[in-house]
Amino acid sequence: MAKAVEFVKINKRFPGVHVLKDISFSVEEGEVHALLGENGAGKSTLLNILHGVYPEYEGTVILHGKEVHFKDANDAIVNGNISKVHQETLVVKDLTVGQNVTLGYEPKKGMFVDFAKMNSDVDAILSDLNCKFSAADLVANLTSGEMQMLAIARALYHHSNIISLDEPTASLTLKETDALFEVIRKLKAQGVTILYVSHHLEEIFQICDRASILRDGEYIETLDIAKTTRDELIHSMVGRNVAAVAGRLKPSPRTEEVVLKVDHLSSGKNFNDVSFELHKGEILGFFGLVGAGRTEVMRTIFGADRKTGGEVYLHGKKLDAAWNTTKALHAGLGLVPEDRKTQGFMALSDNTDNIAISSLEKYMTGLFVDQNKKNKNAAYYFEEMDVHPRRIDYLTKNMSGGNQQKVILGRWMSAETEILIFDEPTKGVDVAAKAEIYRLMEDMVANGKSLIVVSSELPEVMGISDRLIIMSEGKITGELTDKDQYVEDVIMNYAIGGN
């Protein structure tokens, strides 16, 4: 088969870090080609070189047999016919679907935008993708899955014959994921080449033909998915055997002491009549499909959102009506949010400051914050959690997703939080970092802390939880108190509202 993309001896350096080292491999025309590796392996950097985001690099990129060197992302779209669908779908919610798809490349009639042509062109693409929405619809009314389809429609509007998808299913429901896979198969049949980045290995086996593996900025190998096992894939990615599915390595230290009690808690349309208890030393799992109300429950307990009814008790004491996040922090309650990029850390601060921000009183010398104490604290957690690169002075936003998550964990561990809520703790995190996070969770409960883990990944909550609560449409529909009851079909039945 002809080659759509060839990377020849690609090197990329950032100050103090050699990110990509002599990367060479090729992608065939009309295949779905996975790009795999741990967080920080260099996948995003390589895609950014391909798409003209990083024009400064060493080596050669060849598209359809011709050497290219794009000066920016627009150059790649216009002259390379290649588009990238980002993990966080980039849309302007106040505009229509048609305006978003054509943004910056609108068809013109004289000096003005030709709206009739714009809408008919975009509607033709949406019809081809089997979308249920139209070019005239407002983007603000679309679901996450529909916004992902909009991003693909944008790529097709530019007649892209190479499309890269970066964690495309991260915010999608199971039904939306199935719809996306149908579109990918259709594009493949039309000869479009797809580069697919995902940490969900089951997706790789479902949709991809081959996978190229990166590890620590180096190319390892390209595997034929049909002839590869899950274990071989993981071993190639991390260089060692890692249990990809969460599992407890130590006996549960759960006691009968109740540290958190939620009693008939409600919050308007978000959730209603939610009651449960969390025990000392317990990992309590919360499962549900997107929109079940799990995140809203946790934000209300933490004081980020207001309740409309019910009560929360911490160590037997009822929380007052003016409960907020500051009071939660002082009471030893922490929240690792689902959206770490916008809510998890300060974008313009380095790792040291992001780890110290919730426990500043620990680093005081007299009236002033002692930078040396903060540095020592950050260095301790970097070592403890195996954060890469070992640069406490790095901006957290420049770290990979898994390492950002470890920095956020370091903050709550520094604050000596007794009860920690994890909302989608391993979203966009590779298998090795997942194993590391699960190990940290077990260490935390062994040291007397209590955890709530909210996750959309069924193997994760089944593997890590002592007890499992399932929500659907703002209500608790099931509670499983014994690992023997953890059956996928049973859990999914509860999650779609069954009894």
C-alpha positions in Angstrom: 0.0 0.0 0.0 1.0 3.6 -0.6 2.2 5.6 2.4 0.1 8.5 3.6 2.5 9.8 6.2 6.2 9.1 6.8 8.2 10.4 9.7 12.0 10.3 9.1 14.4 10.9 12.1 12.1 13.5 13.8 13.8 15.2 16.8 12.2 17.9 18.9 13.7 19.7 21.9 12.2 22.0 24.5 14.5 23.9 26.9 16.2 21.3 29.0 14.2 18.3 27.5 14.8 16.2 24.4 11.1 15.3 23.8 11.4 13.3 20.5 14.5 11.3 19.6 14.9 10.1 16.0 11.3 9.0 15.4 10.8 7.1 12.1 7.8 5.2 11.0 5.0 5.4 8.4 1.2 5.3 8.1 -0.5 3.7 5.2 -3.2 5.4 3.1 -6.8 4.6 4.2 -5.9 2.9 7.5 -6.8 3.7 11.1 -3.4 3.9 12.8 -3.2 4.2 16.6 -0.5 6.3 18.2 0.1 4.8 21.6 2.4 5.5 24.6 2.4 6.6 28.2 1.7 10.3 29.1 4.8 12.2 28.2 5.9 9.6 25.6 5.7 12.3 22.9 2.5 11.5 21.0 1.0 15.0 21.2 4.3 16.6 20.2 4.6 14.4 17.1 1.0 15.3 16.1 1.7 19.0 16.6 4.7 18.7 14.3 2.6 16.9 11.7 -0.1 19.6 11.9 2.2 22.6 11.8 1.8 23.7 15.4 5.5 23.2 16.0 7.3 24.3 12.8 10.7 24.1 14.5 12.1 20.5 14.5 14.7 18.3 13.0 14.0 15.6 10.5 11.5 15.1 7.6 7.8 14.7 7.3 6.5 13.2 4.0 2.9 13.2 2.9 1.8 11.0 0.0 5.5 10.7 -1.1 6.1 14.5 -1.0 8.3 16.2 1.6 6.4 18.9 3.5 7.2 21.5 6.2 4.2 23.5 7.4 4.7 26.9 8.9 1.5 26.8 11.0 -1.8 24.9 11.5 -3.6 26.9 8.8 -0.8 26.0 6.3 -1.3 22.3 7.1 -5.1 22.5 6.6 -5.0 24.5 3.3 -1.9 23.0 1.7 -1.6 19.6 3.3 -5.3 18.6 3.5 -4.7 17.4 7.1 -6.8 18.3 10.1 -6.7 17.5 13.8 -9.7 16.8 16.0 -8.7 17.9 19.5 -9.5 16.2 22.8 -11.2 19.4 24.0 -13.5 20.3 21.1 -12.8 23.8 20.1 -16.1 25.6 19.4 -17.7 29.0 19.6 -21.0 28.2 21.4 -22.8 31.4 20.4 -22.4 30.6 16.7 -24.3 28.1 14.5 -22.9 24.7 13.5 -22.3 26.0 10.0 -20.4 29.1 11.2 -18.3 26.8 13.4 -17.5 24.3 10.7 -16.4 27.0 8.2 -14.9 29.5 10.7 -12.2 31.4 9.0 -12.9 29.7 5.7 -16.5 30.9 5.0 -17.7 30.9 1.4 -18.1 34.4 0.1 -20.4 36.2 -2.2 -18.5 39.4 -3.1 -17.4 40.9 0.3 -20.0 39.1 2.3 -20.5 35.6 3.7 -22.7 33.4 1.5 -24.8 31.9 4.3 -27.0 29.8 1.9 -24.0 28.1 0.4 -22.4 27.7 3.8 -25.4 25.9 5.3 -26.0 23.7 2.2 -22.3 22.6 2.1 -22.2 21.9 5.8 -25.6 20.1 5.8 -24.3 17.8 3.0 -21.4 16.8 5.2 -23.6 16.4 8.3 -25.9 14.1 6.3 -23.0 12.1 5.2 -22.0 11.7 8.9 -25.6 10.7 9.8 -25.8 13.6 12.2 -29.2 14.5 13.7 -28.5 18.2 13.8 -28.2 20.8 11.0 -25.9 23.7 10.0 -28.5 26.2 11.2 -28.6 24.8 14.8 -26.8 26.7 17.6 -23.7 24.9 18.9 -24.7 25.7 22.5 -27.6 23.1 22.2 -25.3 20.2 21.1 -24.2 17.3 23.3 -20.5 16.4 23.7 -20.8 13.7 21.1 -22.5 16.0 18.6 -19.6 18.6 19.1 -17.1 15.8 18.3 -19.0 15.1 15.1 -18.9 18.9 14.3 -15.1 18.8 14.7 -15.0 15.9 12.2 -17.3 17.8 9.8 -14.9 20.7 10.0 -12.1 18.4 8.9 -14.2 17.1 6.0 -15.1 20.6 5.0 -11.4 21.2 4.4 -11.3 18.1 2.2 -8.8 16.6 4.6 -7.5 13.2 3.6 -5.5 12.7 6.8 -7.3 13.3 10.1 -5.9 12.8 13.6 -8.2 12.2 16.5 -6.8 12.9 20.0 -8.8 11.1 22.7 -12.0 11.5 20.7 -14.2 9.5 23.1 -13.1 11.1 26.4 -16.4 13.0 26.8 -18.7 10.6 24.9 -21.4 8.3 26.0 -21.3 4.6 24.8 -24.0 5.4 22.2 -22.0 8.4 20.9 -18.8 6.3 20.8 -20.5 3.7 18.6 -21.8 6.5 16.3 -18.2 7.9 16.1 -16.8 4.5 15.2 -19.4 4.1 12.4 -18.2 7.5 11.0 -14.5 6.4 11.3 -15.3 3.1 9.4 -17.1 5.2 6.7 -14.2 7.6 6.3 -11.7 4.7 6.1 -13.9 3.1 3.3 -13.6 6.5 1.4 -9.8 6.3 1.7 -9.3 8.8 4.5 -6.3 8.0 6.7 -7.0 8.3 10.5 -4.4 8.8 13.2 -6.0 7.7 16.5 -4.7 8.5 20.0 -6.5 6.9 22.9 -5.8 5.4 26.3 -8.8 3.1 26.0 -7.2 -0.1 24.8 -10.5 -1.8 24.0 -11.1 1.0 21.4 -7.8 0.3 19.8 -8.8 -3.3 19.2 -12.2 -2.3 18.0 -11.3 0.4 15.4 -7.6 0.4 14.5 -5.6 -1.6 11.9 -2.1 -1.0 13.3 -0.5 0.8 16.2 2.9 2.6 16.5 4.3 2.8 20.0 6.3 5.6 21.5 8.1 5.4 24.9 10.1 8.2 26.5 10.3 10.1 23.2 11.5 7.1 21.2 9.8 4.9 18.6 9.5 1.3 19.8 7.6 -0.6 17.2 4.5 -0.8 14.9 2.1 -3.7 15.7 -0.6 -5.3 13.6 -3.6 -5.1 16.0 -5.3 -8.3 14.6 -2.2 -10.3 15.6 -1.5 -8.6 18.9 -2.8 -9.2 22.5 -3.7 -6.6 25.1 -0.8 -7.7 27.2 1.7 -7.4 24.3 0.4 -3.9 23.6 0.8 -2.8 27.2 4.2 -4.3 27.6 5.4 -2.5 24.4 4.0 0.8 25.8 5.5 0.7 29.3 8.4 -1.7 28.9 7.1 -3.9 31.7 4.0 -5.8 32.6 1.3 -3.6 34.2 -2.1 -4.6 35.3 -4.2 -2.5 33.0 -7.4 -3.2 34.9 -7.6 -1.7 38.4 -7.2 -4.3 41.1 -6.5 -4.1 44.8 -3.0 -5.3 45.8 -3.6 -5.0 49.6 -6.6 -6.1 51.9 -9.1 -3.3 52.5 -8.5 -1.3 55.7 -12.2 -0.2 55.8 -13.7 0.1 59.4 -17.2 0.6 60.6 -16.6 4.3 61.5 -18.7 6.6 59.4 -16.7 9.7 58.3 -19.2 11.2 55.8 -23.0 10.8 55.8 -25.1 12.3 53.0 -28.8 12.4 53.8 -31.5 13.0 51.2 -29.3 15.6 49.4 -30.9 17.4 46.4 -29.8 20.1 44.0 -32.5 21.4 41.7 -32.5 19.5 38.4 -29.1 18.0 38.8 -29.9 15.3 41.4 -32.5 14.4 43.9 -32.8 12.5 47.2 -29.2 11.1 47.3 -28.2 9.3 50.5 -25.1 7.3 51.3 -22.3 6.8 53.9 -18.5 6.7 53.6 -16.5 4.7 56.1 -13.0 5.3 57.3 -10.4 3.5 55.2 -12.9 2.8 52.5 -12.7 3.4 48.7 -16.3 4.0 47.7 -17.0 3.8 43.9 -19.6 5.9 42.1 -20.6 4.8 38.6 -23.0 6.2 36.1 -23.2 7.2 32.5 -22.5 10.8 31.4 -25.2 13.1 32.8 -26.1 10.8 35.7 -25.4 13.6 38.2 -22.4 12.1 40.0 -20.1 15.1 39.5 -22.8 17.5 40.7 -23.3 15.5 43.9 -19.5 15.6 44.7 -19.3 19.4 43.9 -22.2 20.0 46.3 -20.6 17.9 49.1 -17.4 19.9 48.6 -19.2 23.2 48.7 -18.6 24.3 45.1 -22.4 24.1 44.3 -25.4 24.9 46.5 -27.8 22.3 47.7 -31.6 22.8 47.6 -32.4 20.1 50.2 -31.0 17.4 52.5 -28.0 17.4 54.8 -24.3 16.4 54.9 -22.6 15.2 58.1 -18.8 15.2 58.5 -17.6 13.0 61.4 -21.1 13.1 62.8 -21.4 16.9 62.7 -23.9 18.6 60.3 -22.4 21.1 57.9 -23.7 24.6 58.2 -25.8 26.4 55.5 -22.9 28.6 54.6 -20.7 25.6 53.7 -18.1 26.4 51.0 -14.9 25.1 49.5 -12.7 27.0 51.9 -14.5 25.5 54.9 -14.3 22.0 53.2 -10.5 22.4 52.9 -10.1 23.4 56.5 -12.3 20.4 57.5 -10.0 18.0 55.7 -12.2 17.4 52.6 -10.6 17.6 49.1 -11.8 17.2 45.5 -9.7 16.2 42.5 -12.0 17.6 39.7 -13.0 15.9 36.4 -11.7 18.8 34.3 -8.2 19.2 35.6 -7.1 21.7 32.9 -9.6 24.4 33.9 -10.4 23.4 37.5 -7.5 21.3 38.8 -4.5 23.6 38.8 -3.4 27.2 38.2 -2.4 27.5 34.6 0.3 30.2 35.0 1.9 28.6 38.1 4.7 26.0 38.3 4.5 22.6 40.0 5.9 23.8 43.3 3.1 26.5 43.7 0.4 24.2 42.5 1.3 21.5 45.1 1.6 24.1 47.9 -1.5 26.2 47.2 -3.9 24.4 49.5 -1.5 24.2 52.5 0.4 27.5 52.4 0.4 27.8 56.3 2.8 24.8 56.3 5.5 26.8 54.5 5.5 30.0 56.6 8.5 31.3 58.3 7.3 34.2 60.4 5.0 36.3 58.3 6.4 35.1 55.0 6.1 32.0 52.8 9.4 30.1 52.7 10.2 29.1 49.1 12.7 26.6 50.2 10.1 24.7 52.3 7.8 24.7 49.3 10.5 23.4 47.0 11.4 20.6 49.4 7.7 19.6 49.7 7.3 19.5 45.9 10.5 17.5 45.5 9.3 15.0 48.1 6.0 14.3 46.2 7.7 14.2 42.8 9.9 11.4 44.1 7.0 9.7 46.0 4.7 9.7 42.9 7.4 9.2 40.2 6.5 12.5 38.3 8.2 13.1 35.0 10.1 15.2 34.1 11.5 15.7 37.7 11.2 19.5 37.3 9.4 21.2 40.1 10.0 24.6 38.4 8.0 23.5 35.3 4.6 25.1 34.5 2.1 22.4 35.4 0.2 23.1 32.1 3.2 21.9 30.1 3.2 18.5 31.8 1.4 15.5 30.3 -2.1 14.6 31.6 -1.0 11.8 33.9 1.7 13.9 35.5 -0.6 16.9 35.9 -2.9 14.5 37.8 -0.1 13.5 40.1 0.7 17.2 40.8 -3.0 17.7 41.8 -2.7 14.6 44.0 0.5 16.0 45.6 -1.5 19.2 46.5 -4.2 17.2 48.4 -1.6 14.9 50.0 0.3 18.0 51.2 -2.9 19.4 52.6 -3.2 16.2 54.7 -6.8 15.8 53.5 -8.7 13.1 55.4 -11.5 12.6 52.8 -10.6 12.9 49.1 -13.1 12.8 46.2 -11.6 11.7 42.9 -13.8 12.7 39.9 -12.6 10.7 36.8 -9.1 10.2 38.3 -7.6 8.5 35.3 -9.3 10.3 32.4 -6.8 10.7 29.6 -4.1 8.9 31.7 -2.0 6.0 30.3 -1.9 2.5 31.8 1.3 2.9 33.7 0.1 6.2 35.3 -3.2 4.5 36.1 -1.4 1.7 38.0 0.6 4.4 39.9 -2.6 6.3 40.8 -4.3 3.1 42.0 -1.2 2.3 44.2 -1.4 5.9 45.7 -5.1 5.4 46.5 -4.3 2.2 48.3 -1.5 3.9 50.3 -3.9 6.7 51.2 -6.6 4.4 52.7 -3.9 2.3 54.4 -2.9 5.6 56.1 -6.4 6.2 57.5 -7.8 8.3 54.7 -11.2 7.7 53.0 -11.8 8.0 49.3 -14.7 8.4 46.9 -13.9 7.5 43.3 -16.2 8.7 40.6 -15.6 7.0 37.2 -17.2 6.3 33.9 -14.7 3.4 33.4 -16.5 0.2 34.6 -13.3 -1.9 35.0 -11.8 0.9 37.2 -14.7 1.2 39.7 -15.1 -2.6 39.8 -11.4 -3.1 40.5 -10.7 -0.4 43.0 -13.9 0.0 45.1 -14.9 -1.6 48.4 -18.5 -0.7 47.7 -20.2 0.6 44.5 -23.0 3.1 44.1 -24.7 3.5 40.7 -26.5 6.6 39.6 -28.9 7.3 36.7 -30.6 10.6 35.8 -29.8 12.3 39.2 -30.8 9.4 41.4 -29.1 6.4 43.1 -30.5 3.3 41.4 -28.2 0.6 42.9 -25.7 -0.1 45.6 -23.4 -3.2 45.6 -21.8 -4.0 48.9 -19.9 -7.1 47.9 -17.3 -7.7 45.1 -19.3 -10.9 44.2 -22.1 -8.7 43.1 -19.9 -6.8 40.6 -21.3 -8.1 37.3 -21.0 -5.8 34.3 -24.6 -6.5 33.0 -26.1 -5.8 36.5 -24.2 -2.5 36.9 -25.1 -1.3 33.4 -28.7 -2.2 34.0 -28.7 0.1 37.1 -26.8 2.8 35.1 -29.6 3.0 32.5 -32.2 3.3 35.2 -33.2 -0.3 35.7 -33.8 -2.0 39.1 
